[in-house]
Amino acid sequence: MLRGLGINEQEELIYTVLLGQGDVSLTEITAATGLALSAVTRSLTRLRRLRLVTRRSGRPVRYAALSPEVGLGGLLVERQGLLQQAQERVVELLAAHRNAGGPHQSENVVEVITATDELAQCVVAMERSAREGAQIFVRSPYVLDTNMTMPETPQGVVNRFVYERDLLEDERTREEISVFLAADYQIRVTDALPTKLIIVDRQVALVPMLPDQGAASPGFLLLRGRAVVTALAELFDHVWARATPLRLTASGLAQEDVPTLDDTDMKLITLMLSGLPDKAVASQLGTSLRTVQRRLRQLMELTGTANRMQLGWYAARAGLV
C-alpha cells in the first residue's frame, strides 16, 4: 500500500497497470482497472502532479509510468525529509520551551496517551473546552469511531477542519462533513496531510507519534507548550490556505469554485507578492492607498484567507498569478 506516500488505492492500481503495460490509452486503462472514466481521469491528473506518470503526445492520448526508482523513490525521500525536519523542529522547540522555564511553566507540557478510551475522553474534552475554535487535520486510518455527536458550537467559536480528499469517497465521511457544514463548521480538502492533528484555542494540541497511526498505540502526544503549539498552528494555517473549501448544496457536498478575479485584482496580488509597499502598489494601479487596502481585505474575505501571505498562497495554488 502506498497511502503513506499520499497515493490512494485507485491511483496505485492505475500506476501498477501502467508499469505492466507501457504506453496505455484512457480506454485501455478503464478496461484494465474496471474504474469509471471520470475516476481514471482524476487519478491520472494527480499521478502526473506527483510526477509518477507522463502524458504522451499524439492521438489518442496515451500515458506511461515513470519507474518506481525514480518516481516513488523521489516521493519517499521527500516524505522522509519532511518528517525528519518536523521531528527535529519539535525537539528543538521542546528544548527551547524547557530552557525558558520559570515559576509559571507547567510541569505537564507533554502527556503521552496510549489507551483508546483515554484518547476518546481527551478528544471530547478538548472539543468541549474550545472557546475560540478547533483546527483539525483528518486523515485515515481512523483511530476512534467518527460517528460521534459533536457538541453544540458556542457563539464566536470557529471550527476549521481539513480532510484528505480520498476520504470523500467514504459515505460516512461525507455524511459527517455535511453535518459539520450545517453546523457552520468550515471544511476544506487537500490531496495529502502531513499528520493527524487537533489544536484547540491555539493553546493545546494532540498529535500521533506516527503520521499514519491507526491505533492509540504507540501513543498520542498531548502538547501544551506554547512554542510547539504555535508551530503546529502555523502548519495548520499554511495547509488551510492551500486547501479547497467545501460547501453544502441541495445535491450534497461540492467543492467551491475558484473566485472570479478581474485583471485589476490579479495585478494587485502580483504587485503585493513582489514586495512593493501599498503606496507604491496604489501608484502603479492609478488608485488610492485606501482603495488598495480595502480591496485586499475584500479579496481575503472572498478567498477565505486570514492574511496577505495566505492570499498569496491561495492565488498561486489556484493558478491566478
Secondary structure, DSSP 8 states (H G I E B T S, - for coil): --GGGT--HHHHHHHHHHHHHSSEEHHHHHHHH---HHHHHHHHHHHHHTTSEEEE-SSS-EEEE--TTTHHHHHHHHHHHHHHHHHHHHHHHHHHHHHT--TT--S-SEEEE--HHHHHHHHHHHHHH-SS-EEEEE-SS-SS-S--------TT---EEEEEGGGGGSHHHHHHHHHHHHTT-EEEEES--SS-EEEETTTEEEEESSTT--SS-S-EEEE--HHHHHHHHHHHHHHHHHSEEEEEETTEEEE-------HHHHHHHHHHHTT--HHHHHHHHTS-HHHHHHHHHHHHHHHT-SSHHHHHHHHHHTT--
